[in-house]
Amino acid sequence: MEGFRSVSTDGDDFRFEYSTDGVTFTPVALASLPSSDDDTDLVGALPADLTGTVTIRVVDTDRSAGNQTLDAVSIDELFVRAIP
């Protein structure tokens, strides 16, 4: 994937997760998004036996009550491909 994020003032980050049922999500091991659009490609591996519809979401890592600081993520490209 390629994208970037806003500079966080409260020290949190974003995490990518995938699901095959839309209910149970599993984190994808992926480096942190850069804070500028520098065309860096980030690569994460999904399980080899993944089949069917796959949902990918981005989650803010600090979802504590009362945290009002807004962060943003921009996705330029997102690819999921099978390599036999």
Phi and psi restraints in degrees (range 20) as a CNS / XPLOR table:
assign (resid 1 and name C) (resid 2 and name N)
       (resid 2 and name CA) (resid 2 and name C) 1.0 -134.8 20.0 2
assign (resid 2 and name N) (resid 2 and name CA)
       (resid 2 and name C) (resid 3 and name N) 1.0 133.2 20.0 2
assign (resid 2 and name C) (resid 3 and name N)
       (resid 3 and name CA) (resid 3 and name C) 1.0 179.5 20.0 2
assign (resid 3 and name N) (resid 3 and name CA)
       (resid 3 and name C) (resid 4 and name N) 1.0 -171.7 20.0 2
assign (resid 3 and name C) (resid 4 and name N)
       (resid 4 and name CA) (resid 4 and name C) 1.0 -154.1 20.0 2
assign (resid 4 and name N) (resid 4 and name CA)
       (resid 4 and name C) (resid 5 and name N) 1.0 171.0 20.0 2
assign (resid 4 and name C) (resid 5 and name N)
       (resid 5 and name CA) (resid 5 and name C) 1.0 -133.4 20.0 2
assign (resid 5 and name N) (resid 5 and name CA)
       (resid 5 and name C) (resid 6 and name N) 1.0 162.2 20.0 2
assign (resid 5 and name C) (resid 6 and name N)
       (resid 6 and name CA) (resid 6 and name C) 1.0 -72.7 20.0 2
assign (resid 6 and name N) (resid 6 and name CA)
       (resid 6 and name C) (resid 7 and name N) 1.0 158.6 20.0 2
assign (resid 6 and name C) (resid 7 and name N)
       (resid 7 and name CA) (resid 7 and name C) 1.0 -74.7 20.0 2
assign (resid 7 and name N) (resid 7 and name CA)
       (resid 7 and name C) (resid 8 and name N) 1.0 123.8 20.0 2
assign (resid 7 and name C) (resid 8 and name N)
       (resid 8 and name CA) (resid 8 and name C) 1.0 -81.4 20.0 2
assign (resid 8 and name N) (resid 8 and name CA)
       (resid 8 and name C) (resid 9 and name N) 1.0 130.3 20.0 2
assign (resid 8 and name C) (resid 9 and name N)
       (resid 9 and name CA) (resid 9 and name C) 1.0 -91.1 20.0 2
assign (resid 9 and name N) (resid 9 and name CA)
       (resid 9 and name C) (resid 10 and name N) 1.0 -10.9 20.0 2
assign (resid 9 and name C) (resid 10 and name N)
       (resid 10 and name CA) (resid 10 and name C) 1.0 -114.8 20.0 2
assign (resid 10 and name N) (resid 10 and name CA)
       (resid 10 and name C) (resid 11 and name N) 1.0 9.5 20.0 2
assign (resid 10 and name C) (resid 11 and name N)
       (resid 11 and name CA) (resid 11 and name C) 1.0 81.2 20.0 2
assign (resid 11 and name N) (resid 11 and name CA)
       (resid 11 and name C) (resid 12 and name N) 1.0 10.1 20.0 2
assign (resid 11 and name C) (resid 12 and name N)
       (resid 12 and name CA) (resid 12 and name C) 1.0 -91.1 20.0 2
assign (resid 12 and name N) (resid 12 and name CA)
       (resid 12 and name C) (resid 13 and name N) 1.0 -178.0 20.0 2
assign (resid 12 and name C) (resid 13 and name N)
       (resid 13 and name CA) (resid 13 and name C) 1.0 -144.2 20.0 2
assign (resid 13 and name N) (resid 13 and name CA)
       (resid 13 and name C) (resid 14 and name N) 1.0 -172.3 20.0 2
assign (resid 13 and name C) (resid 14 and name N)
       (resid 14 and name CA) (resid 14 and name C) 1.0 -119.7 20.0 2
assign (resid 14 and name N) (resid 14 and name CA)
       (resid 14 and name C) (resid 15 and name N) 1.0 150.9 20.0 2
assign (resid 14 and name C) (resid 15 and name N)
       (resid 15 and name CA) (resid 15 and name C) 1.0 -129.6 20.0 2
assign (resid 15 and name N) (resid 15 and name CA)
       (resid 15 and name C) (resid 16 and name N) 1.0 139.1 20.0 2
assign (resid 15 and name C) (resid 16 and name N)
       (resid 16 and name CA) (resid 16 and name C) 1.0 -96.2 20.0 2
assign (resid 16 and name N) (resid 16 and name CA)
       (resid 16 and name C) (resid 17 and name N) 1.0 139.6 20.0 2
assign (resid 16 and name C) (resid 17 and name N)
       (resid 17 and name CA) (resid 17 and name C) 1.0 -136.2 20.0 2
assign (resid 17 and name N) (resid 17 and name CA)
       (resid 17 and name C) (resid 18 and name N) 1.0 154.4 20.0 2
assign (resid 17 and name C) (resid 18 and name N)
       (resid 18 and name CA) (resid 18 and name C) 1.0 -127.0 20.0 2
assign (resid 18 and name N) (resid 18 and name CA)
       (resid 18 and name C) (resid 19 and name N) 1.0 157.9 20.0 2
assign (resid 18 and name C) (resid 19 and name N)
       (resid 19 and name CA) (resid 19 and name C) 1.0 -148.9 20.0 2
assign (resid 19 and name N) (resid 19 and name CA)
       (resid 19 and name C) (resid 20 and name N) 1.0 148.2 20.0 2
assign (resid 19 and name C) (resid 20 and name N)
       (resid 20 and name CA) (resid 20 and name C) 1.0 -106.8 20.0 2
assign (resid 20 and name N) (resid 20 and name CA)
       (resid 20 and name C) (resid 21 and name N) 1.0 -7.4 20.0 2
assign (resid 20 and name C) (resid 21 and name N)
       (resid 21 and name CA) (resid 21 and name C) 1.0 -121.9 20.0 2
assign (resid 21 and name N) (resid 21 and name CA)
       (resid 21 and name C) (resid 22 and name N) 1.0 -1.5 20.0 2
assign (resid 21 and name C) (resid 22 and name N)
       (resid 22 and name CA) (resid 22 and name C) 1.0 75.3 20.0 2
assign (resid 22 and name N) (resid 22 and name CA)
       (resid 22 and name C) (resid 23 and name N) 1.0 5.0 20.0 2
assign (resid 22 and name C) (resid 23 and name N)
       (resid 23 and name CA) (resid 23 and name C) 1.0 -120.4 20.0 2
assign (resid 23 and name N) (resid 23 and name CA)
       (resid 23 and name C) (resid 24 and name N) 1.0 -51.5 20.0 2
assign (resid 23 and name C) (resid 24 and name N)
       (resid 24 and name CA) (resid 24 and name C) 1.0 -97.2 20.0 2
assign (resid 24 and name N) (resid 24 and name CA)
       (resid 24 and name C) (resid 25 and name N) 1.0 120.1 20.0 2
assign (resid 24 and name C) (resid 25 and name N)
       (resid 25 and name CA) (resid 25 and name C) 1.0 -112.4 20.0 2
assign (resid 25 and name N) (resid 25 and name CA)
       (resid 25 and name C) (resid 26 and name N) 1.0 142.4 20.0 2
assign (resid 25 and name C) (resid 26 and name N)
       (resid 26 and name CA) (resid 26 and name C) 1.0 -120.9 20.0 2
assign (resid 26 and name N) (resid 26 and name CA)
       (resid 26 and name C) (resid 27 and name N) 1.0 132.4 20.0 2
assign (resid 26 and name C) (resid 27 and name N)
       (resid 27 and name CA) (resid 27 and name C) 1.0 -62.9 20.0 2
assign (resid 27 and name N) (resid 27 and name CA)
       (resid 27 and name C) (resid 28 and name N) 1.0 145.7 20.0 2
assign (resid 27 and name C) (resid 28 and name N)
       (resid 28 and name CA) (resid 28 and name C) 1.0 -103.5 20.0 2
assign (resid 28 and name N) (resid 28 and name CA)
       (resid 28 and name C) (resid 29 and name N) 1.0 126.8 20.0 2
assign (resid 28 and name C) (resid 29 and name N)
       (resid 29 and name CA) (resid 29 and name C) 1.0 -68.9 20.0 2
assign (resid 29 and name N) (resid 29 and name CA)
       (resid 29 and name C) (resid 30 and name N) 1.0 113.7 20.0 2
assign (resid 29 and name C) (resid 30 and name N)
       (resid 30 and name CA) (resid 30 and name C) 1.0 -151.4 20.0 2
assign (resid 30 and name N) (resid 30 and name CA)
       (resid 30 and name C) (resid 31 and name N) 1.0 140.7 20.0 2
assign (resid 30 and name C) (resid 31 and name N)
       (resid 31 and name CA) (resid 31 and name C) 1.0 -63.7 20.0 2
assign (resid 31 and name N) (resid 31 and name CA)
       (resid 31 and name C) (resid 32 and name N) 1.0 159.7 20.0 2
assign (resid 31 and name C) (resid 32 and name N)
       (resid 32 and name CA) (resid 32 and name C) 1.0 -65.0 20.0 2
assign (resid 32 and name N) (resid 32 and name CA)
       (resid 32 and name C) (resid 33 and name N) 1.0 145.8 20.0 2
assign (resid 32 and name C) (resid 33 and name N)
       (resid 33 and name CA) (resid 33 and name C) 1.0 -65.6 20.0 2
assign (resid 33 and name N) (resid 33 and name CA)
       (resid 33 and name C) (resid 34 and name N) 1.0 142.2 20.0 2
assign (resid 33 and name C) (resid 34 and name N)
       (resid 34 and name CA) (resid 34 and name C) 1.0 -70.3 20.0 2
assign (resid 34 and name N) (resid 34 and name CA)
       (resid 34 and name C) (resid 35 and name N) 1.0 160.9 20.0 2
assign (resid 34 and name C) (resid 35 and name N)
       (resid 35 and name CA) (resid 35 and name C) 1.0 -92.4 20.0 2
assign (resid 35 and name N) (resid 35 and name CA)
       (resid 35 and name C) (resid 36 and name N) 1.0 9.8 20.0 2
assign (resid 35 and name C) (resid 36 and name N)
       (resid 36 and name CA) (resid 36 and name C) 1.0 -144.0 20.0 2
assign (resid 36 and name N) (resid 36 and name CA)
       (resid 36 and name C) (resid 37 and name N) 1.0 157.7 20.0 2
assign (resid 36 and name C) (resid 37 and name N)
       (resid 37 and name CA) (resid 37 and name C) 1.0 -79.8 20.0 2
assign (resid 37 and name N) (resid 37 and name CA)
       (resid 37 and name C) (resid 38 and name N) 1.0 81.0 20.0 2
assign (resid 37 and name C) (resid 38 and name N)
       (resid 38 and name CA) (resid 38 and name C) 1.0 -104.0 20.0 2
assign (resid 38 and name N) (resid 38 and name CA)
       (resid 38 and name C) (resid 39 and name N) 1.0 14.5 20.0 2
assign (resid 38 and name C) (resid 39 and name N)
       (resid 39 and name CA) (resid 39 and name C) 1.0 60.4 20.0 2
assign (resid 39 and name N) (resid 39 and name CA)
       (resid 39 and name C) (resid 40 and name N) 1.0 29.1 20.0 2
assign (resid 39 and name C) (resid 40 and name N)
       (resid 40 and name CA) (resid 40 and name C) 1.0 -79.3 20.0 2
assign (resid 40 and name N) (resid 40 and name CA)
       (resid 40 and name C) (resid 41 and name N) 1.0 130.0 20.0 2
assign (resid 40 and name C) (resid 41 and name N)
       (resid 41 and name CA) (resid 41 and name C) 1.0 -90.6 20.0 2
assign (resid 41 and name N) (resid 41 and name CA)
       (resid 41 and name C) (resid 42 and name N) 1.0 130.0 20.0 2
assign (resid 41 and name C) (resid 42 and name N)
       (resid 42 and name CA) (resid 42 and name C) 1.0 -109.1 20.0 2
assign (resid 42 and name N) (resid 42 and name CA)
       (resid 42 and name C) (resid 43 and name N) 1.0 138.3 20.0 2
assign (resid 42 and name C) (resid 43 and name N)
       (resid 43 and name CA) (resid 43 and name C) 1.0 -123.5 20.0 2
assign (resid 43 and name N) (resid 43 and name CA)
       (resid 43 and name C) (resid 44 and name N) 1.0 131.4 20.0 2
assign (resid 43 and name C) (resid 44 and name N)
       (resid 44 and name CA) (resid 44 and name C) 1.0 -131.3 20.0 2
assign (resid 44 and name N) (resid 44 and name CA)
       (resid 44 and name C) (resid 45 and name N) 1.0 147.9 20.0 2
assign (resid 44 and name C) (resid 45 and name N)
       (resid 45 and name CA) (resid 45 and name C) 1.0 -98.9 20.0 2
assign (resid 45 and name N) (resid 45 and name CA)
       (resid 45 and name C) (resid 46 and name N) 1.0 136.7 20.0 2
assign (resid 45 and name C) (resid 46 and name N)
       (resid 46 and name CA) (resid 46 and name C) 1.0 -103.0 20.0 2
assign (resid 46 and name N) (resid 46 and name CA)
       (resid 46 and name C) (resid 47 and name N) 1.0 160.7 20.0 2
assign (resid 46 and name C) (resid 47 and name N)
       (resid 47 and name CA) (resid 47 and name C) 1.0 -59.2 20.0 2
assign (resid 47 and name N) (resid 47 and name CA)
       (resid 47 and name C) (resid 48 and name N) 1.0 143.0 20.0 2
assign (resid 47 and name C) (resid 48 and name N)
       (resid 48 and name CA) (resid 48 and name C) 1.0 -65.4 20.0 2
assign (resid 48 and name N) (resid 48 and name CA)
       (resid 48 and name C) (resid 49 and name N) 1.0 -26.3 20.0 2
assign (resid 48 and name C) (resid 49 and name N)
       (resid 49 and name CA) (resid 49 and name C) 1.0 -94.9 20.0 2
assign (resid 49 and name N) (resid 49 and name CA)
       (resid 49 and name C) (resid 50 and name N) 1.0 16.9 20.0 2
assign (resid 49 and name C) (resid 50 and name N)
       (resid 50 and name CA) (resid 50 and name C) 1.0 -67.3 20.0 2
assign (resid 50 and name N) (resid 50 and name CA)
       (resid 50 and name C) (resid 51 and name N) 1.0 129.9 20.0 2
assign (resid 50 and name C) (resid 51 and name N)
       (resid 51 and name CA) (resid 51 and name C) 1.0 -138.2 20.0 2
assign (resid 51 and name N) (resid 51 and name CA)
       (resid 51 and name C) (resid 52 and name N) 1.0 164.3 20.0 2
assign (resid 51 and name C) (resid 52 and name N)
       (resid 52 and name CA) (resid 52 and name C) 1.0 79.7 20.0 2
assign (resid 52 and name N) (resid 52 and name CA)
       (resid 52 and name C) (resid 53 and name N) 1.0 -159.4 20.0 2
assign (resid 52 and name C) (resid 53 and name N)
       (resid 53 and name CA) (resid 53 and name C) 1.0 -76.4 20.0 2
assign (resid 53 and name N) (resid 53 and name CA)
       (resid 53 and name C) (resid 54 and name N) 1.0 132.9 20.0 2
assign (resid 53 and name C) (resid 54 and name N)
       (resid 54 and name CA) (resid 54 and name C) 1.0 -119.0 20.0 2
assign (resid 54 and name N) (resid 54 and name CA)
       (resid 54 and name C) (resid 55 and name N) 1.0 128.0 20.0 2
assign (resid 54 and name C) (resid 55 and name N)
       (resid 55 and name CA) (resid 55 and name C) 1.0 -104.3 20.0 2
assign (resid 55 and name N) (resid 55 and name CA)
       (resid 55 and name C) (resid 56 and name N) 1.0 132.6 20.0 2
assign (resid 55 and name C) (resid 56 and name N)
       (resid 56 and name CA) (resid 56 and name C) 1.0 -119.7 20.0 2
assign (resid 56 and name N) (resid 56 and name CA)
       (resid 56 and name C) (resid 57 and name N) 1.0 131.9 20.0 2
assign (resid 56 and name C) (resid 57 and name N)
       (resid 57 and name CA) (resid 57 and name C) 1.0 -130.8 20.0 2
assign (resid 57 and name N) (resid 57 and name CA)
       (resid 57 and name C) (resid 58 and name N) 1.0 161.4 20.0 2
assign (resid 57 and name C) (resid 58 and name N)
       (resid 58 and name CA) (resid 58 and name C) 1.0 -114.6 20.0 2
assign (resid 58 and name N) (resid 58 and name CA)
       (resid 58 and name C) (resid 59 and name N) 1.0 129.9 20.0 2
assign (resid 58 and name C) (resid 59 and name N)
       (resid 59 and name CA) (resid 59 and name C) 1.0 -121.5 20.0 2
assign (resid 59 and name N) (resid 59 and name CA)
       (resid 59 and name C) (resid 60 and name N) 1.0 134.4 20.0 2
assign (resid 59 and name C) (resid 60 and name N)
       (resid 60 and name CA) (resid 60 and name C) 1.0 -71.6 20.0 2
assign (resid 60 and name N) (resid 60 and name CA)
       (resid 60 and name C) (resid 61 and name N) 1.0 131.5 20.0 2
assign (resid 60 and name C) (resid 61 and name N)
       (resid 61 and name CA) (resid 61 and name C) 1.0 -77.7 20.0 2
assign (resid 61 and name N) (resid 61 and name CA)
       (resid 61 and name C) (resid 62 and name N) 1.0 -12.6 20.0 2
assign (resid 61 and name C) (resid 62 and name N)
       (resid 62 and name CA) (resid 62 and name C) 1.0 -115.9 20.0 2
assign (resid 62 and name N) (resid 62 and name CA)
       (resid 62 and name C) (resid 63 and name N) 1.0 96.0 20.0 2
assign (resid 62 and name C) (resid 63 and name N)
       (resid 63 and name CA) (resid 63 and name C) 1.0 -111.9 20.0 2
assign (resid 63 and name N) (resid 63 and name CA)
       (resid 63 and name C) (resid 64 and name N) 1.0 27.1 20.0 2
assign (resid 63 and name C) (resid 64 and name N)
       (resid 64 and name CA) (resid 64 and name C) 1.0 -69.0 20.0 2
assign (resid 64 and name N) (resid 64 and name CA)
       (resid 64 and name C) (resid 65 and name N) 1.0 148.0 20.0 2
assign (resid 64 and name C) (resid 65 and name N)
       (resid 65 and name CA) (resid 65 and name C) 1.0 -61.1 20.0 2
assign (resid 65 and name N) (resid 65 and name CA)
       (resid 65 and name C) (resid 66 and name N) 1.0 138.3 20.0 2
assign (resid 65 and name C) (resid 66 and name N)
       (resid 66 and name CA) (resid 66 and name C) 1.0 88.5 20.0 2
assign (resid 66 and name N) (resid 66 and name CA)
       (resid 66 and name C) (resid 67 and name N) 1.0 -9.5 20.0 2
assign (resid 66 and name C) (resid 67 and name N)
       (resid 67 and name CA) (resid 67 and name C) 1.0 -78.1 20.0 2
assign (resid 67 and name N) (resid 67 and name CA)
       (resid 67 and name C) (resid 68 and name N) 1.0 108.4 20.0 2
assign (resid 67 and name C) (resid 68 and name N)
       (resid 68 and name CA) (resid 68 and name C) 1.0 -100.5 20.0 2
assign (resid 68 and name N) (resid 68 and name CA)
       (resid 68 and name C) (resid 69 and name N) 1.0 -0.6 20.0 2
assign (resid 68 and name C) (resid 69 and name N)
       (resid 69 and name CA) (resid 69 and name C) 1.0 -73.9 20.0 2
assign (resid 69 and name N) (resid 69 and name CA)
       (resid 69 and name C) (resid 70 and name N) 1.0 122.2 20.0 2
assign (resid 69 and name C) (resid 70 and name N)
       (resid 70 and name CA) (resid 70 and name C) 1.0 -91.1 20.0 2
assign (resid 70 and name N) (resid 70 and name CA)
       (resid 70 and name C) (resid 71 and name N) 1.0 135.9 20.0 2
assign (resid 70 and name C) (resid 71 and name N)
       (resid 71 and name CA) (resid 71 and name C) 1.0 -121.6 20.0 2
assign (resid 71 and name N) (resid 71 and name CA)
       (resid 71 and name C) (resid 72 and name N) 1.0 159.4 20.0 2
assign (resid 71 and name C) (resid 72 and name N)
       (resid 72 and name CA) (resid 72 and name C) 1.0 -134.6 20.0 2
assign (resid 72 and name N) (resid 72 and name CA)
       (resid 72 and name C) (resid 73 and name N) 1.0 150.2 20.0 2
assign (resid 72 and name C) (resid 73 and name N)
       (resid 73 and name CA) (resid 73 and name C) 1.0 -129.2 20.0 2
assign (resid 73 and name N) (resid 73 and name CA)
       (resid 73 and name C) (resid 74 and name N) 1.0 139.8 20.0 2
assign (resid 73 and name C) (resid 74 and name N)
       (resid 74 and name CA) (resid 74 and name C) 1.0 -122.2 20.0 2
assign (resid 74 and name N) (resid 74 and name CA)
       (resid 74 and name C) (resid 75 and name N) 1.0 127.8 20.0 2
assign (resid 74 and name C) (resid 75 and name N)
       (resid 75 and name CA) (resid 75 and name C) 1.0 -106.9 20.0 2
assign (resid 75 and name N) (resid 75 and name CA)
       (resid 75 and name C) (resid 76 and name N) 1.0 119.4 20.0 2
assign (resid 75 and name C) (resid 76 and name N)
       (resid 76 and name CA) (resid 76 and name C) 1.0 -84.8 20.0 2
assign (resid 76 and name N) (resid 76 and name CA)
       (resid 76 and name C) (resid 77 and name N) 1.0 -45.0 20.0 2
assign (resid 76 and name C) (resid 77 and name N)
       (resid 77 and name CA) (resid 77 and name C) 1.0 -146.2 20.0 2
assign (resid 77 and name N) (resid 77 and name CA)
       (resid 77 and name C) (resid 78 and name N) 1.0 142.9 20.0 2
assign (resid 77 and name C) (resid 78 and name N)
       (resid 78 and name CA) (resid 78 and name C) 1.0 -142.3 20.0 2
assign (resid 78 and name N) (resid 78 and name CA)
       (resid 78 and name C) (resid 79 and name N) 1.0 121.1 20.0 2
assign (resid 78 and name C) (resid 79 and name N)
       (resid 79 and name CA) (resid 79 and name C) 1.0 -122.5 20.0 2
assign (resid 79 and name N) (resid 79 and name CA)
       (resid 79 and name C) (resid 80 and name N) 1.0 140.1 20.0 2
assign (resid 79 and name C) (resid 80 and name N)
       (resid 80 and name CA) (resid 80 and name C) 1.0 -124.2 20.0 2
assign (resid 80 and name N) (resid 80 and name CA)
       (resid 80 and name C) (resid 81 and name N) 1.0 120.5 20.0 2
assign (resid 80 and name C) (resid 81 and name N)
       (resid 81 and name CA) (resid 81 and name C) 1.0 -135.5 20.0 2
assign (resid 81 and name N) (resid 81 and name CA)
       (resid 81 and name C) (resid 82 and name N) 1.0 149.2 20.0 2
assign (resid 81 and name C) (resid 82 and name N)
       (resid 82 and name CA) (resid 82 and name C) 1.0 -98.1 20.0 2
assign (resid 82 and name N) (resid 82 and name CA)
       (resid 82 and name C) (resid 83 and name N) 1.0 131.3 20.0 2
assign (resid 82 and name C) (resid 83 and name N)
       (resid 83 and name CA) (resid 83 and name C) 1.0 -114.8 20.0 2
assign (resid 83 and name N) (resid 83 and name CA)
       (resid 83 and name C) (resid 84 and name N) 1.0 109.9 20.0 2
